[in-house]
Amino acid sequence: MRKPSAIGALSASFLVTFLLAGFASAQESSTSPPTNLKMVGDHWTAWDPPPAGPDAYVIVKGDTLWDLSGRWLGDPFLWPQVWDENRYILDSHWIYPGDPLVIPGRPTVVPEEGPPTAEEIPPEPPVEEEAAVEEVAEVPEPTTPAPPPMVLIAAPSDVYCSGYIDPDHQFSQLWVGGSEEPLKEFTAQGDVIYLNQGKNQGVQPGDEFAVIRKTGEVQHPATGHMMGSYIRRMGKVRLMLVQEDTSTAVIEMSCSDIRMSDQLVPWEPIPIPRRSMMPPFDRYDVTPSGGLAGQIVALPEELDYVAAGHIIQTDLGLASGVKPGDVLTLYREQVEMPRLQMGQAVILTVESTSSTAMIHNSVRELIIGDSVEIIQ
């Protein structure tokens, strides 16, 4: 067996050192996803990506640096080379569809005995001369640029774990009556619970229900009139077994602890709005857009003020013409001074007299009574 040369040994040592350094960097990275997502161009990302060059690769859903390294470099263990070319990615665990990547050059492997000599390189075959052909320049047909893709403006949990204002809430006749573990005060995802209805009340195995909870009444901050009950979405259950007057269900999804006497209503999917991009926000431009204005009338019950990423309730309902995906300017009126621009929110759902929105960006905390305006 031929002994490896010093160059080969040094190359192997360098590769091991490089990989260990890459793994050390990966281990120092956080395994928790960043929470400071922002809209860049037409997509959401936690980073500040540079503009995509003509030869850049645009990340798609399911990509990882490991897989892309295997595809581009022939070896997934060389993923640090891909990361090194794209250092705007601050945590290699998390890359985002829509961000561009510079593709590194494929590594050149030099054999231990060195590059081939001129005598070892086979001669190139002779090139046959072809008759000159007059080339006619083709005029490219004009093309219409593709519109930017529509992306989800919120995660499913933001929608299915939000709340809404019901102006005439009627308590459901179906509720959580007990759990598989009686001594357990609260239940959550994966737990088995018992409901107070069965075959005689018309429920069947496989039926799906949303768990809801009334948490209080909502009073308009400006007019003082009662707008209705604040209803919080708590999760989803599926019936597994139905008895005469009771049924057994499993909690498939929970936003928080599910308690005895929480109400159940038929499950209805909620479409998650999409947008191609967010309109620009200028905290110094206090000119109204001309859209209908309203107010923040409720916050999640445990909060006194909110900021980016939180859910709010507004008094803009179906009659206002607002719809899911619309963007609101958030601001605060000031006496004898220009209004104070606070941020932006995106409408998630619209009810009869109110709407649920998620704050997309904010420059300071917002409270009940702050104003909202539909961006025209």
DASUL-V49207 format. One record per pair of residues at least 4 apart in sequence whose C-alpha atoms are under 7 Angstrom apart, sorted by sequence separation. I is the first residue (numbers start at 1). J is the second residue. D is the distance in whole Angstrom. If there is no record, write none. Layout:
i=I j=J d=D
i=I j=J d=D
//
This chain:
i=4 j=8 d=6
i=5 j=9 d=6
i=6 j=10 d=6
i=7 j=11 d=6
i=8 j=12 d=6
i=9 j=13 d=6
i=10 j=14 d=6
i=11 j=15 d=6
i=12 j=16 d=6
i=13 j=17 d=6
i=14 j=18 d=6
i=15 j=19 d=6
i=16 j=20 d=6
i=17 j=21 d=6
i=18 j=22 d=6
i=19 j=23 d=6
i=20 j=24 d=6
i=21 j=25 d=6
i=22 j=26 d=6
i=23 j=27 d=6
i=24 j=28 d=6
i=25 j=29 d=6
i=39 j=43 d=6
i=40 j=44 d=6
i=52 j=56 d=6
i=59 j=63 d=6
i=63 j=67 d=7
i=64 j=68 d=6
i=65 j=69 d=6
i=66 j=70 d=6
i=67 j=71 d=6
i=68 j=72 d=6
i=69 j=73 d=5
i=70 j=74 d=5
i=79 j=83 d=6
i=80 j=84 d=6
i=81 j=85 d=6
i=82 j=86 d=7
i=83 j=87 d=6
i=110 j=114 d=6
i=111 j=115 d=7
i=116 j=120 d=6
i=117 j=121 d=7
i=154 j=158 d=6
i=155 j=159 d=7
i=156 j=160 d=6
i=157 j=161 d=5
i=158 j=162 d=6
i=178 j=182 d=7
i=187 j=191 d=6
i=197 j=201 d=6
i=198 j=202 d=7
i=199 j=203 d=6
i=203 j=207 d=7
i=220 j=224 d=5
i=242 j=246 d=6
i=243 j=247 d=5
i=258 j=262 d=7
i=299 j=303 d=7
i=306 j=310 d=6
i=316 j=320 d=6
i=318 j=322 d=6
i=322 j=326 d=7
i=334 j=338 d=6
i=350 j=354 d=6
i=351 j=355 d=6
i=366 j=370 d=7
i=4 j=9 d=7
i=39 j=44 d=4
i=40 j=45 d=7
i=63 j=68 d=7
i=69 j=74 d=7
i=70 j=75 d=4
i=110 j=115 d=6
i=116 j=121 d=7
i=198 j=203 d=6
i=199 j=204 d=7
i=219 j=224 d=6
i=220 j=225 d=6
i=242 j=247 d=4
i=317 j=322 d=7
i=334 j=339 d=6
i=350 j=355 d=4
i=38 j=44 d=5
i=39 j=45 d=6
i=69 j=75 d=6
i=70 j=76 d=4
i=219 j=225 d=6
i=220 j=226 d=6
i=241 j=247 d=6
i=242 j=248 d=6
i=316 j=322 d=7
i=333 j=339 d=5
i=349 j=355 d=6
i=350 j=356 d=6
i=37 j=44 d=6
i=38 j=45 d=6
i=69 j=76 d=5
i=219 j=226 d=4
i=220 j=227 d=6
i=241 j=248 d=5
i=332 j=339 d=6
i=333 j=340 d=6
i=349 j=356 d=5
i=37 j=45 d=5
i=38 j=46 d=6
i=218 j=226 d=6
i=219 j=227 d=6
i=239 j=247 d=7
i=240 j=248 d=6
i=241 j=249 d=7
i=331 j=339 d=7
i=332 j=340 d=5
i=347 j=355 d=7
i=348 j=356 d=6
i=37 j=46 d=4
i=67 j=76 d=6
i=69 j=78 d=6
i=83 j=92 d=7
i=218 j=227 d=5
i=239 j=248 d=6
i=240 j=249 d=5
i=331 j=340 d=5
i=332 j=341 d=7
i=347 j=356 d=6
i=348 j=357 d=5
i=36 j=46 d=6
i=66 j=76 d=5
i=69 j=79 d=5
i=218 j=228 d=6
i=239 j=249 d=4
i=240 j=250 d=7
i=331 j=341 d=4
i=347 j=357 d=4
i=348 j=358 d=7
i=66 j=77 d=7
i=217 j=228 d=6
i=218 j=229 d=6
i=238 j=249 d=5
i=239 j=250 d=7
i=300 j=311 d=7
i=330 j=341 d=6
i=331 j=342 d=5
i=346 j=357 d=5
i=347 j=358 d=7
i=34 j=46 d=6
i=180 j=192 d=6
i=217 j=229 d=4
i=218 j=230 d=6
i=237 j=249 d=6
i=238 j=250 d=6
i=299 j=311 d=7
i=330 j=342 d=5
i=331 j=343 d=7
i=345 j=357 d=6
i=346 j=358 d=5
i=66 j=79 d=5
i=69 j=82 d=7
i=179 j=192 d=6
i=180 j=193 d=6
i=216 j=229 d=6
i=217 j=230 d=6
i=237 j=250 d=6
i=238 j=251 d=7
i=299 j=312 d=5
i=330 j=343 d=5
i=345 j=358 d=5
i=346 j=359 d=6
i=65 j=79 d=6
i=179 j=193 d=4
i=216 j=230 d=5
i=237 j=251 d=4
i=238 j=252 d=7
i=298 j=312 d=6
i=299 j=313 d=6
i=329 j=343 d=6
i=330 j=344 d=5
i=345 j=359 d=4
i=346 j=360 d=7
i=86 j=101 d=6
i=178 j=193 d=6
i=179 j=194 d=6
i=214 j=229 d=7
i=215 j=230 d=6
i=236 j=251 d=6
i=237 j=252 d=5
i=298 j=313 d=5
i=329 j=344 d=5
i=344 j=359 d=6
i=345 j=360 d=5
i=86 j=102 d=6
i=178 j=194 d=5
i=214 j=230 d=6
i=215 j=231 d=6
i=236 j=252 d=6
i=296 j=312 d=7
i=297 j=313 d=6
i=328 j=344 d=6
i=329 j=345 d=7
i=344 j=360 d=6
i=65 j=82 d=7
i=85 j=102 d=6
i=177 j=194 d=6
i=178 j=195 d=7
i=214 j=231 d=5
i=215 j=232 d=7
i=236 j=253 d=5
i=296 j=313 d=6
i=297 j=314 d=5
i=327 j=344 d=7
i=328 j=345 d=5
i=344 j=361 d=5
i=176 j=194 d=6
i=177 j=195 d=5
i=213 j=231 d=6
i=214 j=232 d=6
i=235 j=253 d=5
i=236 j=254 d=6
i=296 j=314 d=4
i=297 j=315 d=6
i=327 j=345 d=6
i=328 j=346 d=6
i=343 j=361 d=5
i=344 j=362 d=7
i=85 j=104 d=7
i=176 j=195 d=5
i=177 j=196 d=5
i=212 j=231 d=7
i=213 j=232 d=5
i=235 j=254 d=4
i=295 j=314 d=6
i=296 j=315 d=7
i=327 j=346 d=5
i=343 j=362 d=4
i=175 j=195 d=6
i=176 j=196 d=7
i=212 j=232 d=6
i=213 j=233 d=7
i=234 j=254 d=6
i=235 j=255 d=6
i=294 j=314 d=7
i=295 j=315 d=6
i=326 j=346 d=6
i=327 j=347 d=6
i=342 j=362 d=6
i=343 j=363 d=6
i=82 j=103 d=7
i=174 j=195 d=7
i=175 j=196 d=6
i=212 j=233 d=5
i=213 j=234 d=7
i=234 j=255 d=5
i=294 j=315 d=6
i=325 j=346 d=6
i=326 j=347 d=5
i=342 j=363 d=6
i=82 j=104 d=6
i=174 j=196 d=6
i=211 j=233 d=6
i=212 j=234 d=5
i=234 j=256 d=6
i=294 j=316 d=6
i=325 j=347 d=5
i=342 j=364 d=6
i=81 j=104 d=7
i=174 j=197 d=6
i=211 j=234 d=5
i=324 j=347 d=5
i=325 j=348 d=6
i=211 j=235 d=5
i=234 j=258 d=7
i=323 j=347 d=7
i=324 j=348 d=5
i=210 j=235 d=6
i=211 j=236 d=6
i=324 j=349 d=5
i=210 j=236 d=5
i=324 j=350 d=7
i=209 j=236 d=6
i=210 j=237 d=6
i=323 j=350 d=6
i=209 j=237 d=5
i=208 j=237 d=6
i=209 j=238 d=6
i=208 j=238 d=5
i=207 j=238 d=6
i=208 j=239 d=7
i=206 j=238 d=6
i=207 j=239 d=5
i=318 j=350 d=6
i=73 j=106 d=5
i=206 j=239 d=5
i=317 j=350 d=6
i=318 j=351 d=6
i=72 j=106 d=7
i=73 j=107 d=7
i=205 j=239 d=5
i=206 j=240 d=6
i=317 j=351 d=6
i=318 j=352 d=5
i=205 j=240 d=5
i=317 j=352 d=5
i=318 j=353 d=6
i=61 j=97 d=5
i=205 j=241 d=6
i=317 j=353 d=4
i=59 j=96 d=7
i=60 j=97 d=4
i=205 j=242 d=6
i=316 j=353 d=6
i=317 j=354 d=4
i=59 j=97 d=5
i=60 j=98 d=7
i=204 j=242 d=6
i=315 j=353 d=6
i=316 j=354 d=5
i=317 j=355 d=5
i=332 j=370 d=5
i=49 j=88 d=6
i=59 j=98 d=5
i=315 j=354 d=4
i=316 j=355 d=6
i=331 j=370 d=6
i=332 j=371 d=6
i=48 j=88 d=6
i=58 j=98 d=6
i=59 j=99 d=6
i=314 j=354 d=6
i=315 j=355 d=7
i=331 j=371 d=5
i=47 j=88 d=7
i=58 j=99 d=6
i=59 j=100 d=6
i=313 j=354 d=7
i=314 j=355 d=5
i=330 j=371 d=6
i=331 j=372 d=6
i=47 j=89 d=6
i=58 j=100 d=4
i=313 j=355 d=6
i=314 j=356 d=7
i=330 j=372 d=5
i=57 j=100 d=5
i=58 j=101 d=6
i=199 j=242 d=6
i=313 j=356 d=5
i=329 j=372 d=6
i=330 j=373 d=7
i=56 j=100 d=6
i=57 j=101 d=5
i=198 j=242 d=5
i=199 j=243 d=6
i=200 j=244 d=6
i=312 j=356 d=6
i=313 j=357 d=6
i=328 j=372 d=6
i=329 j=373 d=5
i=56 j=101 d=6
i=57 j=102 d=6
i=198 j=243 d=5
i=199 j=244 d=5
i=200 j=245 d=6
i=311 j=356 d=7
i=312 j=357 d=5
i=328 j=373 d=5
i=329 j=374 d=6
i=56 j=102 d=5
i=57 j=103 d=7
i=198 j=244 d=5
i=199 j=245 d=6
i=311 j=357 d=6
i=312 j=358 d=6
i=328 j=374 d=5
i=329 j=375 d=6
i=56 j=103 d=7
i=198 j=245 d=4
i=311 j=358 d=5
i=327 j=374 d=6
i=328 j=375 d=6
i=52 j=100 d=5
i=197 j=245 d=5
i=198 j=246 d=4
i=310 j=358 d=6
i=311 j=359 d=6
i=327 j=375 d=6
i=196 j=245 d=7
i=197 j=246 d=4
i=198 j=247 d=5
i=213 j=262 d=6
i=309 j=358 d=6
i=310 j=359 d=6
i=49 j=99 d=6
i=196 j=246 d=5
i=197 j=247 d=6
i=212 j=262 d=6
i=213 j=263 d=6
i=275 j=325 d=7
i=309 j=359 d=5
i=45 j=96 d=6
i=49 j=100 d=7
i=195 j=246 d=6
i=196 j=247 d=7
i=211 j=262 d=7
i=212 j=263 d=5
i=273 j=324 d=6
i=274 j=325 d=6
i=308 j=359 d=5
i=309 j=360 d=6
i=194 j=246 d=7
i=195 j=247 d=5
i=211 j=263 d=6
i=212 j=264 d=6
i=273 j=325 d=5
i=286 j=338 d=7
i=307 j=359 d=7
i=308 j=360 d=5
i=194 j=247 d=6
i=195 j=248 d=6
i=211 j=264 d=5
i=286 j=339 d=6
i=308 j=361 d=5
i=194 j=248 d=5
i=210 j=264 d=6
i=211 j=265 d=7
i=308 j=362 d=5
i=43 j=98 d=6
i=193 j=248 d=6
i=194 j=249 d=6
i=209 j=264 d=6
i=210 j=265 d=5
i=286 j=341 d=7
i=307 j=362 d=6
i=193 j=249 d=5
i=209 j=265 d=5
i=210 j=266 d=6
i=192 j=249 d=6
i=193 j=250 d=6
i=209 j=266 d=5
i=210 j=267 d=5
i=307 j=364 d=7
i=22 j=80 d=5
i=192 j=250 d=5
i=208 j=266 d=6
i=209 j=267 d=4
i=283 j=341 d=5
i=307 j=365 d=5
i=191 j=250 d=6
i=192 j=251 d=6
i=208 j=267 d=6
i=283 j=342 d=7
i=306 j=365 d=5
i=307 j=366 d=6
i=167 j=227 d=6
i=168 j=228 d=6
i=169 j=229 d=6
i=190 j=250 d=6
i=191 j=251 d=6
i=305 j=365 d=6
i=306 j=366 d=5
i=30 j=91 d=7
i=33 j=94 d=7
i=167 j=228 d=4
i=190 j=251 d=5
i=305 j=366 d=5
i=306 j=367 d=7
i=29 j=91 d=6
i=31 j=93 d=7
i=166 j=228 d=5
i=167 j=229 d=6
i=189 j=251 d=5
i=190 j=252 d=6
i=305 j=367 d=5
i=165 j=228 d=6
i=166 j=229 d=5
i=188 j=251 d=7
i=189 j=252 d=6
i=304 j=367 d=7
i=165 j=229 d=6
i=166 j=230 d=6
i=189 j=253 d=5
i=165 j=230 d=5
i=166 j=231 d=7
i=189 j=254 d=5
i=26 j=92 d=6
i=164 j=230 d=6
i=165 j=231 d=6
i=188 j=254 d=6
i=163 j=230 d=7
i=164 j=231 d=5
i=163 j=231 d=5
i=164 j=232 d=7
i=188 j=256 d=7
i=163 j=232 d=4
i=188 j=257 d=5
i=162 j=232 d=6
i=163 j=233 d=6
i=187 j=257 d=6
i=188 j=258 d=6
i=298 j=368 d=6
i=162 j=233 d=6
i=186 j=257 d=6
i=187 j=258 d=5
i=297 j=368 d=5
i=161 j=233 d=5
i=186 j=258 d=6
i=187 j=259 d=7
i=296 j=368 d=5
i=297 j=369 d=6
i=160 j=233 d=7
i=161 j=234 d=6
i=186 j=259 d=5
i=296 j=369 d=5
i=295 j=369 d=6
i=296 j=370 d=6
i=273 j=348 d=6
i=295 j=370 d=6
i=296 j=371 d=6
i=221 j=297 d=6
i=295 j=371 d=4
i=296 j=372 d=7
i=220 j=297 d=6
i=294 j=371 d=6
i=295 j=372 d=5
i=294 j=372 d=5
i=293 j=372 d=6
i=294 j=373 d=6
i=218 j=298 d=7
i=293 j=373 d=4
i=292 j=373 d=6
i=293 j=374 d=6
i=178 j=260 d=6
i=291 j=373 d=6
i=292 j=374 d=6
i=177 j=260 d=6
i=291 j=374 d=5
i=176 j=260 d=5
i=177 j=261 d=6
i=291 j=375 d=6
i=176 j=261 d=5
i=291 j=376 d=5
i=175 j=261 d=5
i=176 j=262 d=6
i=289 j=375 d=6
i=290 j=376 d=6
i=175 j=262 d=6
i=176 j=263 d=7
i=289 j=376 d=6
i=175 j=263 d=4
i=174 j=263 d=6
i=175 j=264 d=5
i=174 j=264 d=6
i=172 j=263 d=6
i=172 j=264 d=7
i=172 j=265 d=7
i=161 j=255 d=6
i=8 j=112 d=6
i=7 j=112 d=7
i=42 j=148 d=6
i=5 j=112 d=6
i=42 j=149 d=7
i=43 j=151 d=6
i=152 j=272 d=7
i=153 j=273 d=6
i=152 j=273 d=6
i=153 j=274 d=5
i=152 j=274 d=4
i=153 j=275 d=6
i=151 j=274 d=5
i=152 j=275 d=7
i=150 j=274 d=6
i=151 j=275 d=6
i=150 j=275 d=5
i=151 j=276 d=6
i=150 j=276 d=4
i=149 j=276 d=6
i=148 j=276 d=6
i=221 j=369 d=6
i=162 j=311 d=7
i=159 j=348 d=7
i=165 j=354 d=7
i=164 j=356 d=6
i=42 j=276 d=5
i=42 j=277 d=5
i=41 j=277 d=6
i=39 j=277 d=7
i=39 j=278 d=7
//
